[in-house]
Structures are given as structure tokens and as C-alpha cells.
Amino acid sequence: MHNIIKAECLQPYKIRIRFSDNIEGVVDLSDLAGKGVFKFWNDPENFKAVKIDPQTNTIMWDNGNIDLCPDSLYEEVTTGRMKQ
């Protein structure tokens, strides 16, 4: 598993992520926005509230009710394709 050590919201639905192996890149999450639990992001302030979960080392929102697989995010950063 890839551990996220830094996450920074750049603009709505885009986050710069750094992993523990120093791989870094921007992930565009706009394709998830407005769907299911991701409706939480409809308020831009909610999206900006991204945090790193200290137990799973992935990014989360809404006190952990929304999180994303760090391996999928790593694949997105390194290949441009997110695992489904």
C-alpha cells in the first residue's frame, strides 16, 4: 500500500498529493463530484477540508465518511488512470 504524506487542495476537485516514496502529482476528482456520497463536495468548502487519515494514510473528508484508496490515487498520479 502507498502512504500519502501530504495533500493540498488546489482548486475544486483537484488535489496535489505526495506519497511516502516522494512521488507527487495532481489528481483530478471531478468525475466523482456530485455522485452518491461525493455530493458532499458540492459545497467547495467541504472539498477543501481534505485531510490525511492517520490510520490509513489516505485522504478523507467528513470525518472519514469519505475516503479514497491510496493505491488508486498512486496509479492516477503515476499513469494518469485511476483503478476502479
Residue frames relative to the residue before (quaternion, step in Angstrom):
aa qw qx qy qz dx dy dz
M 1.0000 0.0000 0.0000 0.0000 0.00 0.00 0.00
H 0.3615 -0.7230 0.5554 0.1952 3.54 -1.11 0.79
N 0.2663 -0.7833 0.5470 0.1278 3.56 -0.83 1.01
I 0.3065 -0.7314 0.5840 0.1731 3.55 -0.93 0.97
I 0.1411 -0.8130 0.5617 0.0604 3.57 -0.82 1.00
K 0.7917 0.0958 -0.0726 0.5990 3.60 1.24 -0.26
A 0.0215 0.7748 -0.6311 0.0310 3.54 -1.08 0.81
E 0.0025 0.8001 -0.5971 0.0579 3.54 -0.85 1.03
C 0.3540 -0.7213 0.5585 0.2063 3.55 -0.80 1.06
L 0.2286 -0.7972 0.5492 0.1031 3.57 -0.73 1.09
Q 0.7427 -0.1657 0.1619 0.6283 3.55 1.01 -0.89
P 0.7262 -0.4014 0.2619 0.4928 3.59 -1.15 0.15
Y 0.8802 0.0606 -0.1157 0.4562 3.48 -0.90 1.17
K 0.6695 0.4202 -0.3308 0.5155 3.62 1.20 0.33
I 0.0373 -0.7973 0.6014 -0.0354 3.54 -0.92 1.02
R 0.2906 -0.7023 0.6202 0.1944 3.54 -1.05 0.84
I 0.0792 -0.8068 0.5852 -0.0177 3.55 -0.78 1.12
R 0.0983 -0.7527 0.6461 0.0799 3.55 -1.14 0.74
F 0.2667 -0.7649 0.5732 0.1231 3.52 -0.97 0.97
S 0.6869 -0.5155 0.3337 0.3885 3.57 -1.27 0.40
D 0.6722 0.4540 -0.3090 0.4965 3.63 1.19 -0.32
N 0.5426 -0.6676 0.3364 0.3830 3.57 1.40 0.38
I 0.3926 0.6476 -0.5282 0.3841 3.60 1.17 0.42
E 0.0067 0.8049 -0.5905 0.0585 3.56 -0.86 0.98
G 0.2213 0.7746 -0.5759 0.1390 3.53 -1.11 0.67
V 0.5166 -0.6286 0.4947 0.3053 3.51 -1.37 0.10
V 0.1697 -0.7658 0.6164 0.0687 3.53 -0.99 0.96
D 0.2216 -0.7581 0.6033 0.1110 3.56 -0.88 1.01
L 0.1140 -0.8281 0.5487 0.0114 3.56 -0.47 1.24
S 0.3175 0.7941 -0.4773 0.2022 3.59 1.23 0.26
D 0.6102 0.5653 -0.3650 0.4182 3.61 1.10 -0.52
L 0.6648 0.4822 -0.3027 0.4837 3.61 1.23 -0.36
A 0.5420 0.6759 -0.3821 0.3215 3.56 1.15 -0.68
G 0.8298 0.2487 -0.1978 0.4587 3.53 -1.06 0.86
K 0.6548 0.4966 -0.3070 0.4801 3.58 1.29 -0.02
G 0.8589 -0.0009 -0.0101 0.5121 3.58 -0.93 0.90
V 0.8395 -0.0822 0.0842 0.5305 3.58 -0.86 -0.98
F 0.6152 0.5793 -0.3445 0.4090 3.58 1.18 -0.48
K 0.4151 0.6722 -0.4837 0.3767 3.60 1.26 0.15
F 0.4895 0.6595 -0.4087 0.3980 3.56 1.29 -0.40
W 0.6698 0.5117 -0.2896 0.4535 3.59 1.10 -0.69
N 0.4279 0.7104 -0.4716 0.2996 3.63 1.20 -0.12
D 0.6541 0.3929 -0.2854 0.5800 3.56 1.22 -0.49
P 0.4370 -0.7345 0.4487 0.2610 3.63 -0.45 1.15
E 0.6087 0.5566 -0.3581 0.4375 3.59 1.08 -0.62
N 0.6150 0.5375 -0.3468 0.4611 3.58 1.08 -0.64
F 0.6555 0.4984 -0.3246 0.4654 3.60 0.93 -0.81
K 0.6524 0.5312 -0.3103 0.4426 3.59 0.98 -0.83
A 0.6321 0.5645 -0.3234 0.4209 3.59 1.19 -0.46
V 0.2407 0.7892 -0.5271 0.2037 3.61 1.16 0.52
K 0.0342 -0.7821 0.6220 -0.0143 3.56 -1.05 0.86
I 0.4214 -0.6462 0.5577 0.3064 3.53 -1.32 0.21
D 0.3692 -0.7108 0.5583 0.2163 3.55 -0.83 1.03
P 0.3818 -0.7642 0.4694 0.2235 3.62 -0.52 1.12
Q 0.6578 0.5098 -0.3182 0.4541 3.61 1.16 -0.41
T 0.7953 0.2878 -0.1418 0.5143 3.59 0.97 -0.82
N 0.3141 -0.7858 0.4745 0.2422 3.58 1.31 -0.23
T 0.5453 0.5431 -0.4500 0.4529 3.53 0.94 0.93
I 0.5767 -0.5764 0.4296 0.3881 3.57 -1.25 0.09
M 0.0328 -0.8016 0.5966 -0.0202 3.52 -1.13 0.75
W 0.1587 -0.7347 0.6505 0.1092 3.48 -1.43 0.31
D 0.8317 0.2465 -0.1498 0.4744 3.54 -1.36 0.23
N 0.6670 -0.5464 0.2882 0.4165 3.57 0.83 1.10
G 0.7489 -0.4161 0.2142 0.4692 3.57 1.00 0.79
N 0.4699 0.6713 -0.4536 0.3505 3.59 1.22 0.03
I 0.7406 0.2040 -0.1488 0.6227 3.56 1.28 -0.39
D 0.1863 0.7538 -0.6196 0.1151 3.56 -0.87 0.96
L 0.2744 -0.7539 0.5770 0.1534 3.53 -1.29 0.37
C 0.5718 -0.6190 0.4305 0.3235 3.54 -1.05 0.83
P 0.4254 -0.7216 0.4763 0.2671 3.61 -0.67 1.01
D 0.6175 0.5441 -0.3582 0.4409 3.61 1.06 -0.60
S 0.6385 0.5086 -0.3216 0.4798 3.59 1.04 -0.73
L 0.6515 0.5057 -0.3122 0.4715 3.57 1.00 -0.80
Y 0.6199 0.5373 -0.3330 0.4648 3.59 1.05 -0.77
E 0.6506 0.5079 -0.3126 0.4701 3.56 0.95 -0.86
E 0.6289 0.5313 -0.3299 0.4619 3.58 1.00 -0.81
V 0.6778 0.4919 -0.2922 0.4618 3.59 0.91 -0.92
T 0.7657 0.4057 -0.2122 0.4516 3.59 0.84 -0.92
T 0.8070 0.2455 -0.1294 0.5213 3.61 1.08 -0.57
G 0.4659 -0.6806 0.4439 0.3503 3.57 1.21 -0.39
R 0.6908 0.4014 -0.2764 0.5341 3.58 1.29 0.16
M 0.2654 -0.7650 0.5668 0.1516 3.57 -0.79 1.00
K 0.4856 -0.6408 0.5144 0.2984 3.57 -1.03 0.87
Q 0.3205 -0.7359 0.5626 0.1978 3.56 -1.01 0.78
